[in-house]
């Protein structure tokens, strides 16, 4: 089992306007169910800055909020000093939601490198899209990047 903390930057894009840059602090856990596959869960809180004025709103996609992510991850070489990994998560906004918002699906890829026998540094990036279209029918996508530390528990 791995437990970690990370920081992320997320810029959502609409076919109509530029949404704010969102910064995030995330606490996550990965529980291995096989030697390579893990179940991933994360809780994150965020704030935002910039973007077009019409998206500087207190609710909806891109708004500062509390989010829950859950999904799976596959590590290529989990017991080595460095391992590439890929995964997919469903992300659901818990606070500051707009009516009818359906969350998003995010595909991620990353690398995790051991700093010691218990601590590791990870860097990951991903691309996601909204499960439902925005209020004016626009497709909402996002690009996610995250850096953090994870501690291994045996």
N, C-alpha and C positions, 0 to 999 in steps of 0.2 A: 504494500500500500504506500502511495506517495501522497503527501499533503503539502500544499504550496501556497505562495502568495505571489501575485504578479501585477503588473501595470500594463494598461493597454491604451492605444489610440484607435479611434473608430471614426471614419468619415462616411456617412451615408449619402448616397446620391439619388436624386430623383430625376425623372425625365423632364421636370419643369423648373427646378431650382437647386441651388447649392445649400445643403443642410449644414448645421454647425459641426465643428470638430468636437468629439466627445472623448474625455479622458476618464479612465476607469481604474479602480483598484479591485482586484479579484482574489478571493480565497477559493482554492479548489482541492479536490481529492480524486485520486485515481485508484481504484481497487481492481487488481488483476484477477481475472476469472480463468485465464490460461496463462502460459508463460509469455505470450506476446500480446494478448488482448485485454484491455482494461475498460471498466465502466467509469466514465468521467462525470463529475458533478461540480458545479461552481456557483458561488453567490458573489455578485459584484455590485458595486455602487459607483455612480458616475456623475460628472459635471460636464458642462459644455461651454464653448466659446465660439464666436464668429458665425458665419453662414448668412444666408439671405434673411432679411428682417421677418418675412412671413413665416419662417421656420424657427424664429427665436421665441418659441411658444412653451408654455409650461407643461404641455402634455404631448403624447404621440411619439413617433419614431424620432430619435435624435435628442429628445428631452433628457435632462439629468434624471436618473431613475435607479431603482433597485431592480436587478435582473437575476433570473435563475437559468442556468444552462445545464443540460443533461445530454449524454450521448455515449459514444464509444470511441476508443482510440486503439490503434495498432502500432506497436513498437517493433521495428525490424530486428534490432539486437539489444533487448532490454537489459541484459546483464553485462554489457560491455561498457567501456569508459565513455563512449559517445554513441547515441542511437538516434536515427531518423525515425519520425513517427508521423502518422496521418490519422485523421478522425473526422467525425461528423457529430454535430450537436444541434439540438433544438434549443433556441433561446426565447425565453418568455419574459416580457417586461411586467414586473409586479406592481410598480407604482407609476404615477403620471401617465397612465394609458389613455389613449383616445378610444372612443367607442368603436367596437367591432374589430379592434386590432388583433391579429392572429399570431404574432410572434414571427420568428424567422428560423431558417435552416442555414447553418454555417458549416462549410467544409474547411478543415484546417490541416496544415502541415507544419512540422517543426523539427527542431533538433534539441536534444537534451544531452548535456555533458556533465560528467561527474566532477565535483570539486573535492570531494572526499568520499569515504565509504558510505556516508549517509546523505550528503548534500549534493544537489545538482542544480545547474543553471539551465534554463530553457529559453528558447527563442522560437516563436511561432507566428504564423500569418494565416489569414484565411479570407474567404469570399463567401458572402451570404446573400440571401434574397428573402423578402417578405413572403409569408404564406398567403396573405391577402393583399390586394392592391390598395394604394392610398385613397384618400377621400375623393380625389378628382380623377381616379382611374390610373394614376401613374404607377409604374413599377418601381419599387424601392429596393435597392441593393446596398451592400456595405462591404468595405474592405477593413479587415481587422488585423492588428499587429500587437503582439504582447511579449514582454520580457519578464522573467521572474525566477524565483528559487523554489525548489521542492526538497522536502526532507523524506527520506525513505524510512518506513517503519516495518519491522519484520514480524 
